[in-house]
Each structure stands twice: as structure tokens, then as C-alpha cells.
Amino acid sequence: MGKAKKRSFHLGINKQISNLSREDAIKEVVSTLKKDDDKNEAYSLITLFGMSAEELLEGGLTYETVMSLRGIVKE
């Protein structure tokens, strides 16, 4: 298998997201944090989009959860 085909194959395995809107990213963060799944993925989306505490509260996270993210969430 060639290098390019191998890279493409591994991109599919690692669940890379190609196009993601801000609203979809907020929904993904909320669902990930509510399920206690891989929190690193949620943290990376928060920092990538520069999400604010207000957006996450409107998205459905509890106040306590948002306050626990104080270091990475914009206030």
C-alpha cells in the first residue's frame, strides 16, 4: 500500500471530521461531556472554536460543568 493510500485509510479510522459548523461543534461537545466519553476531543473542539460559557450553557450543559471548564472556556 502506498503512503498516500495508507494516510487516507488511517484518516478514516481516526474519525477525522472534515466540515463542522459551530452549532454542530457545540452539540458534539455537549453530548460528549454529558456521556463522559473522550473528554480530550471535547476540549480540543472548545479551544478550536473558542467557545464561550454562554454558548455551552445555551447548548445544554449544566452550570457546574461549564464552571469546571473555566480554564479553556471564554467567559
N, C-alpha and C positions, 0 to 999 in steps of 0.2 A: 504494500500500500504506500502511495506517495505521501510526501509531507503535507501537502495541501488537503488531500482527502482525509488524512489522519486528523488534522486540525478541525476540519468541518465535522467529522464524526464525533470528536470529543466536545465540541461546542453544543451539539445536540444532547449529549449525555449530561452535561452540567447545567441544564435548564437555563441557558442564557436567554434573556428577554431582549428582543430586538427593538420593538417600538412600544413604549409605555407612556401613557399620558399621566399627568399629575394626579388626576382623580383616581385612575387605576392604581397608581403607586400608593395613594393614601389607603385605598381599600385593601391592598395587599399587606401593608404594614399593620393595619388594624386586625385583619384576620390572622396574621402570623403571630402577633403579640397576644391575641386572645387565646389562641390554641397552644401557646408556649412551644411553638416549633423552633426552627433555627433562628434565633434572635439576631445573629450576625447579619443575616440577609435583610432583616427589617432595619437594623441600624444603618446599613450601607445605603438603603433606599432613602432613609431620613436625611442623611448627610448629602447624598447625591442631589436630591431635590430641594434641600434647605427648608424642610417643612417646619411650620410654626406649631406652637402648642395649641393655638386656636383651631387650626386645620384638623389636628388629630382629635381634639375634643368633639368637633363637629362630625368627624368621621365615625365616632362611636366609642372611642377609648374612654376609660374612666379617668377621673381627675388624678387618682393615686398613681396610675400607670404613667400618665403624662409627666407628673412631677418626678417620677423615678428616672425619666429620660432628660432631666434638666441640663445635663452636660452637653447633649448633642442636639437638642431641640431649640430653635429660635424662640425667644419669648416675645 
